[in-house]
Amino acid sequence: MRQLAIAAASGVLLMLPAITGVSHAAATAPPDYVYSEPLAKSDAEMRKVAEYWKPERLKDADNNSPATPGTKVSTPSSSPSTSAGSLITNSAAKRRAPRDIAPAAPAKGGVAKTIGKVYFQQGGREFWCSASAVAAKNRSLVATAGHCAWDPRLGKSANWVFVPNPGKDGDAPDGVYVGSTLYMHEDWAAIGDYDYDYAFISVHRGFRWTTENGKAVMKDVGRLADNVGGLGLTVGKKTGNQVSAFGYPAGAQPDNSHPFDGRTLKTCDGKTKRTVNPTRNLQWGVLLTGCDFSAGASGGPWMLGYKPSTGLGYLNGINSLTWNLDAVGKYDAVSSPYFAATTFEVYDHAANDSIT
């Protein structure tokens, strides 16, 4: 039976750009597969991005296209629950034991509000995706899909911001956070390998737009995790675990229906199993069936041990590819890259980034 897998990327991969950024790992120590790219490092650069997303633009941002799915038909296959950790062949990954990072509650207490949207430009057009705040030493870290921050054809996204717990009409009750530095695996940066379709982005202190003397003024609101908390992180897990996936789906279904508005957070629960998609270089994918997420859910978190009472859990995947397993009707599955020791290394470099 034909199976269709769709990447929520902003186009089909055609050619590779020259990679001109500096590898963070190369400046410190191995692993050399951790690749970083500055987004808006200085205060002046941060303010320029903030000015781009003034209230009137944020108000209309949800009307932009979510990161657009590709349309290439493939014939992937899925297999029963398997420990993908035993199949990872990267020697550096084998040398590093899996790690867990504990969730972080908001500094003022209460239920965490870690899930939100990222807004950005790619190729001169505006897009958005789902994303989440993650616990980190710098308390200023966001996780999303790699294709929600970097296109292997075009390079890094411009004017990248994260809005946790977004409200209606561009409201940002918990602040707007401008991306500082993008961290990813070099195989996503260079060739768009969907085994590495994840990214961790350090962000500046948040702000809200306030009105003073009839003008919009930025008001500092502090660090991301202090305000909304941060998901934990766990890697190296076997498949067959119960997870909760979240996102803001908006795109059309294969039957051209539009059941989602992109403004409402949706969730899907189930057990994971391994899957592959050779046309996307996906060798160690993790599949969650029964999810009809469409474009817009890309980058949303998969959580192990999610507790509604705290709003927290352990990040163990992100929405990467949507699937139409029976090739009719609606999407019926979503997949994530397998979170391995290599994922932790990318996270670790981002979590220790010093934001200027």
C-alpha positions in Angstrom: 0.0 0.0 0.0 1.4 3.4 -0.9 2.4 5.6 2.0 3.0 9.4 1.7 5.4 11.2 4.0 5.5 15.0 3.8 8.2 17.3 5.2 6.9 20.5 6.7 9.7 22.4 5.0 9.5 25.5 2.9 10.2 23.6 -0.3 11.8 20.5 -1.8 15.6 20.3 -1.3 17.3 21.2 -4.6 20.8 22.3 -3.9 23.1 23.0 -1.0 24.5 26.4 0.0 28.1 26.9 1.1 28.2 26.7 4.9 29.8 29.8 6.1 29.1 29.8 9.9 31.6 28.8 12.5 31.2 25.5 14.3 30.9 26.1 18.0 32.4 22.7 18.6 35.4 23.4 16.4 36.2 26.4 18.7 36.1 24.3 21.8 36.3 20.5 21.6 34.7 17.6 19.7 32.1 16.7 18.5 32.6 18.4 15.2 29.0 17.6 14.0 27.6 20.4 16.2 27.0 23.4 13.9 26.1 26.9 15.1 25.0 29.9 13.2 24.4 33.4 14.6 20.9 34.9 14.2 21.0 38.2 16.1 23.9 38.2 18.5 24.3 41.8 19.4 21.8 44.1 21.2 21.5 46.2 18.0 20.7 43.1 15.9 18.2 41.9 18.5 16.4 45.3 18.4 16.3 45.3 14.7 14.5 42.0 14.7 12.2 43.2 17.5 11.3 46.3 15.4 10.4 44.0 12.5 7.9 42.2 14.7 6.0 45.3 16.0 2.4 44.7 17.2 0.8 45.4 13.8 2.9 42.7 12.1 2.5 40.2 14.9 -1.2 40.7 14.7 -1.2 39.4 11.1 1.5 36.8 11.6 -0.8 33.9 12.1 -2.3 34.6 8.6 1.1 33.8 7.0 1.8 30.3 5.7 3.0 27.7 8.2 6.2 26.1 7.0 5.0 24.5 3.8 5.0 20.7 3.4 6.9 19.2 0.5 5.0 17.1 -2.0 7.3 14.3 -2.9 5.7 10.9 -2.8 7.8 8.2 -1.2 7.4 4.5 -0.3 8.7 4.3 3.3 8.1 1.4 5.6 7.7 1.2 9.4 8.8 -1.6 11.6 7.8 -2.8 15.1 9.1 -1.2 18.2 12.8 -1.2 18.2 15.5 0.4 20.2 17.0 2.9 17.8 19.7 3.6 20.3 21.3 0.3 19.5 21.3 1.2 15.8 23.1 4.5 16.0 26.5 4.1 14.3 28.2 7.4 15.0 31.3 6.6 17.1 31.1 9.9 19.0 27.5 9.1 20.0 28.6 5.7 21.3 31.2 7.3 23.5 28.7 9.6 25.2 26.1 8.0 27.6 22.5 9.2 27.3 21.6 12.1 29.5 18.5 13.5 31.1 17.8 17.1 31.9 15.1 17.9 34.5 12.2 20.2 33.7 12.3 23.7 35.1 9.2 25.4 36.6 8.6 29.1 36.1 10.5 31.2 38.6 7.2 32.6 40.0 5.6 29.2 40.2 2.3 28.1 38.6 1.7 26.0 35.5 4.4 26.2 32.8 3.5 27.6 29.4 6.4 26.3 27.4 4.7 25.7 24.0 4.4 28.4 21.4 5.2 29.5 17.9 8.2 30.7 16.0 7.9 33.4 13.4 10.6 34.0 10.7 11.5 34.8 7.2 12.9 32.4 4.6 13.6 33.4 1.0 11.9 36.8 1.6 8.6 35.2 2.8 7.2 34.9 6.3 6.5 31.6 7.9 5.7 30.1 11.3 6.1 26.8 13.1 5.5 25.4 16.6 8.2 25.2 19.2 8.9 24.9 23.0 11.0 26.3 25.7 13.6 23.9 27.2 15.3 23.8 30.5 18.9 25.0 30.1 21.8 26.6 32.1 21.2 29.9 30.3 17.4 29.6 30.9 17.0 30.9 27.4 16.5 28.0 25.0 14.0 27.0 22.4 13.6 23.6 20.6 11.9 23.3 17.2 12.3 21.5 13.9 15.5 22.1 11.9 13.4 23.2 9.0 11.8 25.9 11.1 15.1 27.7 11.4 17.4 26.6 8.6 16.8 25.6 4.9 19.7 23.7 3.4 19.1 25.5 0.1 18.9 29.0 1.6 20.6 28.9 4.9 19.4 30.4 8.2 16.1 32.1 8.7 15.9 35.8 9.2 14.0 37.8 11.8 13.4 34.7 14.0 11.4 35.1 17.2 9.7 32.8 19.6 6.3 33.6 21.2 5.3 31.2 24.0 1.7 30.7 24.8 0.5 33.0 22.0 -2.8 34.8 22.3 -5.2 36.0 19.7 -4.5 38.9 17.3 -0.7 38.8 17.9 -0.9 39.0 21.7 2.3 37.8 23.4 1.3 37.6 27.1 4.6 36.0 28.1 6.8 38.0 25.9 8.6 37.9 22.5 12.1 36.3 22.4 14.5 37.1 19.6 16.8 34.2 18.4 20.4 34.7 19.3 22.2 31.6 18.0 21.0 28.5 16.1 22.5 25.1 17.0 21.9 22.0 14.8 23.6 18.9 13.5 25.8 19.5 10.5 23.9 16.8 8.5 20.8 18.9 8.7 22.7 22.1 7.8 24.5 20.5 4.8 22.1 18.0 3.3 18.7 18.2 5.0 19.0 14.8 6.6 15.7 14.2 8.4 17.4 12.1 11.0 18.6 15.5 12.3 15.6 17.7 11.7 15.8 19.4 15.1 17.3 22.7 16.3 18.0 24.4 19.5 18.0 28.2 19.5 19.3 30.4 22.3 17.2 33.5 22.7 17.6 37.0 24.2 15.7 38.3 27.2 12.0 38.7 26.3 10.1 41.9 25.8 6.5 43.1 25.4 5.4 46.0 23.3 3.8 48.8 25.4 2.5 52.2 24.3 4.1 55.3 25.7 3.2 58.8 24.3 1.5 57.1 21.4 4.5 55.0 20.4 5.3 51.3 20.7 8.1 50.8 23.3 9.9 47.5 24.2 9.6 46.6 27.9 12.0 43.9 29.2 10.3 40.9 30.8 13.3 38.7 31.6 14.5 35.3 30.7 12.4 32.7 28.9 12.5 29.8 31.4 12.0 32.2 34.3 8.8 33.3 32.8 7.3 30.1 31.3 9.4 27.3 32.6 11.3 24.8 30.4 10.7 21.2 29.4 13.2 18.6 30.5 15.2 16.6 27.9 15.7 12.9 27.6 17.6 11.0 24.9 18.6 7.4 24.1 15.1 6.0 24.9 13.7 2.9 23.3 10.6 3.1 21.2 7.3 1.8 22.4 7.0 4.7 25.0 3.8 6.6 25.6 4.3 10.2 24.4 2.2 13.4 24.1 2.8 15.4 20.9 1.8 19.1 20.7 1.5 21.7 18.0 -0.5 24.3 16.2 -1.7 22.6 13.0 -3.2 24.8 10.3 -2.5 23.3 6.8 -5.0 21.5 4.6 -5.4 17.7 4.9 -4.9 15.5 1.8 -8.7 15.6 1.2 -8.4 19.5 1.1 -10.4 19.8 4.4 -9.2 22.4 6.9 -10.1 21.1 10.4 -7.5 23.3 12.2 -7.1 27.1 12.5 -3.4 27.3 13.5 -4.4 29.3 16.5 -5.4 26.5 18.8 -2.9 24.2 20.5 -3.6 20.5 19.7 -2.3 17.4 21.3 -2.0 13.7 20.3 -1.1 10.8 22.5 0.2 7.3 21.7 3.0 4.8 21.7 6.0 5.3 19.4 7.6 2.9 17.0 10.5 3.1 14.6 10.1 4.1 10.9 12.2 4.9 7.9 11.9 7.1 4.8 14.8 6.7 2.4 13.8 9.6 0.2 14.3 11.9 3.2 17.4 10.2 4.5 15.4 9.2 7.5 16.9 6.0 8.8 16.1 6.2 12.5 12.7 8.0 12.6 10.2 7.6 15.4 6.5 7.3 14.4 3.4 8.3 16.3 0.3 7.0 14.6 -3.3 8.3 14.9 -2.2 12.0 14.7 -3.8 14.1 12.0 -1.4 17.0 12.5 -0.9 19.2 9.4 1.5 22.0 8.4 2.0 24.4 11.4 2.5 21.6 13.9 6.2 21.2 12.7 8.6 21.8 15.6 6.1 21.1 18.3 7.3 19.0 21.3 6.9 15.3 22.0 6.9 14.8 25.8 7.5 11.8 27.9 5.9 12.0 31.4 3.8 15.0 30.6 1.8 16.3 33.6 -1.0 18.7 32.9 -0.9 19.9 36.5 2.6 21.4 35.9 2.6 21.8 32.2 5.9 20.0 32.1 7.5 16.8 30.8 10.6 15.5 29.1 11.2 16.5 25.5 12.0 13.4 23.5 11.1 14.4 20.0 9.6 17.1 17.7 7.1 17.1 14.9 9.1 16.7 11.7 7.2 14.8 9.0 3.5 14.2 8.6 2.3 10.9 7.1 -0.6 9.7 5.1 -0.1 6.0 5.7 -3.2 4.9 3.7 -2.8 7.6 1.1 -6.5 8.7 1.5 -8.4 11.2 3.6 -6.5 12.8 6.4 -3.0 12.6 7.7 -2.8 9.7 10.2 0.7 9.9 11.7 3.6 12.2 12.5 7.3 11.4 13.0 10.3 12.8 14.8 14.0 12.2 14.5 15.3 9.8 17.1 16.7 11.8 20.0 20.2 10.2 20.5 23.4 11.2 22.3 24.2 13.4 19.3 21.0 15.3 20.0 22.2 15.9 23.6 25.5 17.3 22.3 23.7 19.8 20.1 21.5 20.7 23.1 24.4 21.0 25.5 26.2 23.5 23.3 23.1 25.6 23.0 22.2 25.4 26.7 25.6 26.8 27.6 25.5 29.6 25.1 26.2 33.0 26.7 23.7 35.4 25.3 24.9 39.0 24.9 
